[in-house]
Amino acid sequence: MPDEKSLPTALIVMGVSGSGKSTIAEILAGRLGWPFRDGDEFHPPANVAKMHAGMPLTDEDRWPWLAAIAAWIAEAREKGEHVIVTSSALRRVYRDALRDGHGDVRFVFLEGSKDLIATRLAKRKNHFMPPSLLDSQFATLEPPGADEAPLTVSIGPVPDEIAAVIEKLI
């Protein structure tokens, strides 16, 4: 693992719904010993209800959610901690809001095909995000550009292998 000072304050594990964000982030947090929060915990109840009803969120819905995640990262920065959080972070403007002008926030982009992710979503039980919203997720997705210095990782391998790759990349 790199020197503590060179590590990011926050790793944001991002990707469309069903890409494995929570699973990978939880494994990675265990490996690194960093606190982890699922980005879904930051959604206000109205957002959860809207997604549960099969309605995609608007930018207006997302701004308070993104601000809450950025505030949690800012708290970690103030304490000198390193944290891991999940967020779809589908558009660059959302990633910019999460980064909040700080270079110590890194994005881990979990990349996979729509077919693979649709198969995974079909098997998922008791989640508020229905598979019917996958098309809107891919339509909204702006993969991070090279200037954002993302850690782009394929979701093809098993979760433990993906977490090991990410750990080596940070």
RODO-2510 file (C-alpha; in nm, 4 decimals, decimal comma):
residues 170
     n   res          X          Y          Z
     1     m     0,0000     0,0000     0,0000
     2     p     0,1274     0,3514    -0,0755
     3     d     0,2379     0,6044     0,1835
     4     e    -0,0540     0,7188     0,4033
     5     k    -0,0133     1,0815     0,2895
     6     s    -0,0486     0,9881    -0,0786
     7     l    -0,3764     0,8015    -0,0244
     8     p    -0,7012     0,9743    -0,1208
     9     t    -0,9308     1,1049     0,1503
    10     a    -1,2180     0,9333    -0,0279
    11     l    -1,2625     0,6552    -0,2769
    12     i    -1,5996     0,6832    -0,4469
    13     v    -1,6981     0,3529    -0,6040
    14     m    -1,9198     0,4486    -0,8954
    15     g    -2,1180     0,2937    -1,1788
    16     v    -2,4693     0,2141    -1,2861
    17     s    -2,7086     0,0310    -1,0583
    18     g    -2,6197    -0,3370    -1,0431
    19     s    -2,2500    -0,2910    -1,1234
    20     g    -2,1522    -0,4128    -0,7765
    21     k    -2,0694    -0,0832    -0,6064
    22     s    -2,1800    -0,1782    -0,2556
    23     t    -2,0318    -0,5268    -0,2658
    24     i    -1,6942    -0,4087    -0,3961
    25     a    -1,6801    -0,1060    -0,1644
    26     e    -1,7596    -0,3184     0,1410
    27     i    -1,4848    -0,5673     0,0564
    28     l    -1,2400    -0,2871    -0,0166
    29     a    -1,3246    -0,1093     0,3107
    30     g    -1,2532    -0,4329     0,4978
    31     r    -0,9202    -0,4788     0,3213
    32     l    -0,8120    -0,1179     0,3836
    33     g    -0,9724    -0,0732     0,7256
    34     w    -1,1503     0,2448     0,6096
    35     p    -1,5037     0,3465     0,7107
    36     f    -1,7639     0,2728     0,4428
    37     r    -2,1032     0,4254     0,3726
    38     d    -2,3404     0,3214     0,0993
    39     g    -2,4383     0,6291    -0,1000
    40     d    -2,8000     0,5122    -0,0949
    41     e    -2,8060     0,5976     0,2791
    42     f    -2,7751     0,9664     0,1876
    43     h    -3,0877     0,9732    -0,0319
    44     p    -3,3848     1,1552     0,1164
    45     p    -3,6976     0,9374     0,1506
    46     a    -3,8614     1,1134    -0,1462
    47     n    -3,5804     0,9968    -0,3770
    48     v    -3,6092     0,6378    -0,2568
    49     a    -3,9863     0,6448    -0,3078
    50     k    -3,9455     0,7878    -0,6562
    51     m    -3,6949     0,5191    -0,7618
    52     h    -3,9023     0,2455    -0,5989
    53     a    -4,1931     0,3637    -0,8168
    54     g    -3,9712     0,3195    -1,1256
    55     m    -3,9213     0,6916    -1,1850
    56     p    -3,5698     0,8148    -1,2640
    57     l    -3,4298     1,0936    -1,0489
    58     t    -3,3873     1,4423    -1,1898
    59     d    -3,0892     1,6675    -1,1284
    60     e    -3,3052     1,8599    -0,8815
    61     d    -3,3540     1,5331    -0,6883
    62     r    -2,9826     1,4530    -0,6942
    63     w    -2,8245     1,7796    -0,5719
    64     p    -2,9164     1,7406    -0,2017
    65     w    -2,8039     1,3765    -0,2134
    66     l    -2,4693     1,4668    -0,3686
    67     a    -2,4227     1,7525    -0,1208
    68     a    -2,4809     1,5136     0,1714
    69     i    -2,2148     1,2729     0,0426
    70     a    -1,9697     1,5597    -0,0180
    71     a    -2,0326     1,6853     0,3372
    72     w    -1,9510     1,3401     0,4793
    73     i    -1,6259     1,3368     0,2787
    74     a    -1,5444     1,6882     0,4067
    75     e    -1,5925     1,5659     0,7653
    76     a    -1,3497     1,2808     0,6986
    77     r    -1,0986     1,5259     0,5495
    78     e    -1,1222     1,7469     0,8588
    79     k    -1,0532     1,4445     1,0813
    80     g    -0,7658     1,3221     0,8610
    81     e    -0,9535     1,0007     0,7834
    82     h    -0,9832     0,7953     0,4656
    83     v    -1,3309     0,6768     0,3649
    84     i    -1,5092     0,4779     0,0989
    85     v    -1,8545     0,5627    -0,0314
    86     t    -2,0658     0,4453    -0,3206
    87     s    -2,2466     0,6697    -0,5646
    88     s    -2,3659     0,6137    -0,9167
    89     a    -2,1919     0,9461    -1,0050
    90     l    -2,3148     0,8939    -1,3593
    91     r    -2,2404     1,2408    -1,4937
    92     r    -1,9267     1,4482    -1,4690
    93     v    -2,1176     1,7335    -1,3061
    94     y    -2,2195     1,4933    -1,0266
    95     r    -1,8580     1,3814    -0,9811
    96     d    -1,7499     1,7459    -0,9710
    97     a    -2,0069     1,8092    -0,6950
    98     l    -1,8766     1,5106    -0,4990
    99     r    -1,5155     1,6161    -0,5491
   100     d    -1,6085     1,9685    -0,4362
   101     g    -1,2826     2,1073    -0,5755
   102     h    -1,0616     1,8633    -0,3846
   103     g    -0,8012     1,6504    -0,5575
   104     d    -0,7995     1,3973    -0,2734
   105     v    -1,1212     1,2324    -0,3956
   106     r    -1,0718     0,9413    -0,6372
   107     f    -1,3357     0,7622    -0,8382
   108     v    -1,3360     0,3880    -0,8970
   109     f    -1,5463     0,3279    -1,2090
   110     l    -1,6956    -0,0217    -1,2208
   111     e    -1,7344    -0,0857    -1,5898
   112     g    -1,9501    -0,3586    -1,7385
   113     s    -2,1852    -0,4328    -2,0254
   114     k    -2,5555    -0,3600    -2,0091
   115     d    -2,6312    -0,7300    -2,0649
   116     l    -2,4163    -0,8443    -1,7711
   117     i    -2,5606    -0,5808    -1,5400
   118     a    -2,9199    -0,6548    -1,6489
   119     t    -2,8614    -1,0209    -1,5617
   120     r    -2,7362    -0,9210    -1,2163
   121     l    -3,0267    -0,6822    -1,1569
   122     a    -3,2768    -0,9529    -1,2479
   123     k    -3,1361    -1,1688    -0,9655
   124     r    -3,1285    -0,8922    -0,7042
   125     k    -3,3972    -0,9043    -0,4369
   126     n    -3,5410    -0,6341    -0,2090
   127     h    -3,3692    -0,3337    -0,3649
   128     f    -3,5520    -0,0071    -0,4270
   129     m    -3,3918     0,0423    -0,7702
   130     p    -3,5925    -0,1624    -1,0223
   131     p    -3,4255    -0,3178    -1,3284
   132     s    -3,6557    -0,1048    -1,5458
   133     l    -3,4363     0,1985    -1,4692
   134     l    -3,1193     0,0422    -1,6147
   135     d    -3,1757     0,1979    -1,9576
   136     s    -3,2021     0,5449    -1,8021
   137     q    -2,8837     0,4795    -1,6042
   138     f    -2,6881     0,3920    -1,9198
   139     a    -2,8440     0,6862    -2,1059
   140     t    -2,7240     0,9210    -1,8309
   141     l    -2,3788     0,7631    -1,7870
   142     e    -2,0832     0,9794    -1,8861
   143     p    -1,7835     0,7536    -1,8224
   144     p    -1,5092     0,9433    -1,6406
   145     g    -1,2510     1,1000    -1,8678
   146     a    -0,8757     1,0571    -1,8372
   147     d    -0,8490     1,4075    -1,6900
   148     e    -1,0546     1,2827    -1,3919
   149     a    -0,7882     1,0164    -1,3208
   150     p    -1,0419     0,7403    -1,2546
   151     l    -0,9513     0,3888    -1,1536
   152     t    -1,1506     0,1989    -1,4180
   153     v    -1,2053    -0,1658    -1,3314
   154     s    -1,3960    -0,4378    -1,5155
   155     i    -1,6786    -0,6019    -1,3220
   156     g    -1,6116    -0,9353    -1,4936
   157     p    -1,4003    -1,0977    -1,2195
   158     v    -1,5365    -1,2042    -0,8797
   159     p    -1,5701    -0,9255    -0,6208
   160     d    -1,2623    -1,0245    -0,4153
   161     e    -1,0460    -1,0081    -0,7280
   162     i    -1,1907    -0,6690    -0,8231
   163     a    -1,1172    -0,5328    -0,4736
   164     a    -0,7598    -0,6649    -0,4936
   165     v    -0,7065    -0,4873    -0,8267
   166     i    -0,8402    -0,1602    -0,6830
   167     e    -0,6198    -0,1925    -0,3742
   168     k    -0,3127    -0,2249    -0,5987
   169     l    -0,4188     0,0752    -0,8093
   170     i    -0,4577     0,3197    -0,5222
***
